[in-house]
Amino acid sequence: LDTIEFATDAIDKYQKYKKIKKVYDGLELIDEGYQKIKGGSQVQEGIEAVAAGLRMLYKVGKGLFS
């Protein structure tokens, strides 16, 4: 029984880790995009990176609250 509980706990923690990693990656994309926009020379790429980051955050949030 302890092995089953341990395995279940490990799976739950891994799922949480994946969600946290997606949030972190989304925030990284937003930051990279912001830096490109702030620099002024790569505005289009920056907007695309910010949009991709926001989409990642939206998907994670949608999964949490649906």
C-alpha positions in Angstrom: 0.0 0.0 0.0 2.8 2.4 0.8 4.3 1.8 -2.7 1.0 2.7 -4.3 0.7 5.8 -2.2 4.3 6.8 -3.0 3.7 6.2 -6.8 0.5 8.2 -6.7 2.2 11.1 -4.8 5.1 11.1 -7.3 2.7 11.3 -10.2 0.8 14.2 -8.6 4.0 16.0 -7.9 5.2 15.5 -11.5 1.9 16.9 -12.9 2.3 19.9 -10.6 5.9 20.3 -11.8 4.8 20.3 -15.4 2.3 23.0 -14.8 4.7 25.1 -12.9 7.3 24.6 -15.7 4.8 25.8 -18.3 4.0 28.9 -16.2 7.7 29.6 -15.9 8.3 29.1 -19.6 5.4 31.4 -20.4 6.7 34.1 -18.1 10.2 33.7 -19.7 8.7 34.2 -23.2 6.9 37.3 -22.0 10.1 38.7 -20.5 12.1 37.9 -23.7 9.4 39.6 -25.8 9.3 42.6 -23.5 13.1 43.0 -23.8 12.9 42.8 -27.6 10.1 45.4 -27.7 12.0 47.6 -25.2 15.1 47.4 -27.4 13.0 48.7 -30.3 14.7 46.8 -33.1 12.7 43.5 -32.8 9.3 44.7 -32.0 7.4 42.2 -34.1 9.4 39.3 -32.7 8.8 40.7 -29.2 5.0 40.9 -29.7 5.0 37.3 -31.0 7.0 36.1 -28.0 4.7 37.9 -25.5 1.6 36.5 -27.3 3.1 33.0 -27.1 3.8 33.4 -23.4 0.3 34.6 -22.7 -1.2 31.7 -24.6 0.9 29.3 -22.5 -0.3 31.0 -19.3 -3.9 30.9 -20.5 -3.8 27.2 -21.3 -2.4 26.4 -17.8 -5.0 28.6 -16.1 -7.8 27.1 -18.2 -6.7 23.6 -17.2 -6.6 24.6 -13.5 -10.0 26.1 -13.4 -12.0 24.0 -15.8 
